[in-house]
Amino acid sequence: MISKETIAARLRITLSAESVEIEDQSHLHAGHAGAASGGGHYDVVVVASAFEGLNTLARHRLVYDAVSDLMKKEIHALSIQAFSPNEL
């Protein structure tokens, strides 16, 4: 399974994120099909200027684009909260 730090580093680099917080929620999904295949469940909070002026869907697309190759096996599910710096 991929580490939270790997996902965080990817988001920081790709989105020039000011802040990335990730919580591994995989243990809450034991027995779920995604857990059986090895994919993790993560809650992600990202703060990046790249989100300025974008709606929620566009922000989520940027996050998914940043980790798209990891979604094939290492990540089964992401719960995303994406903010621009002036929203905090």
Order of alpha helices (4+ residues) and beta strands (2+ residues): alpha-beta-alpha-beta-alpha-beta
